[in-house]
Amino acid sequence: MIADTPKPASQNEGEGNRTADAQYRRGVEEHVRHHDVQGDADRARRAVDGPEGDELRRAEAEGKRHAKGEDPGLKKG
């Protein structure tokens, strides 16, 4: 049984964090229920196919160049 009540902030659930999973799923469900998801997808498709498409693809490529979890704004050294 998965509890929907959040655990105290000091308790680390580690991998498979059930509290975070439940919060994420509720957020997605609420977004789908209250937003025009198909309209959002249509607008995104038009943006990628339109004049800003090249800029969006460059931004996507830049994001993919960074390792997962790496903050490109932080400098090492």
Protein Blocks (a to p, Z undefined) as FASTA:
>chain_A
ZZfbdcdfklcgbghilklmmmmmmmmmmmmmmpcfklmmmmmmmmmmmmmlmmmmmmmm
mmmmpcghiafkbcgZZ
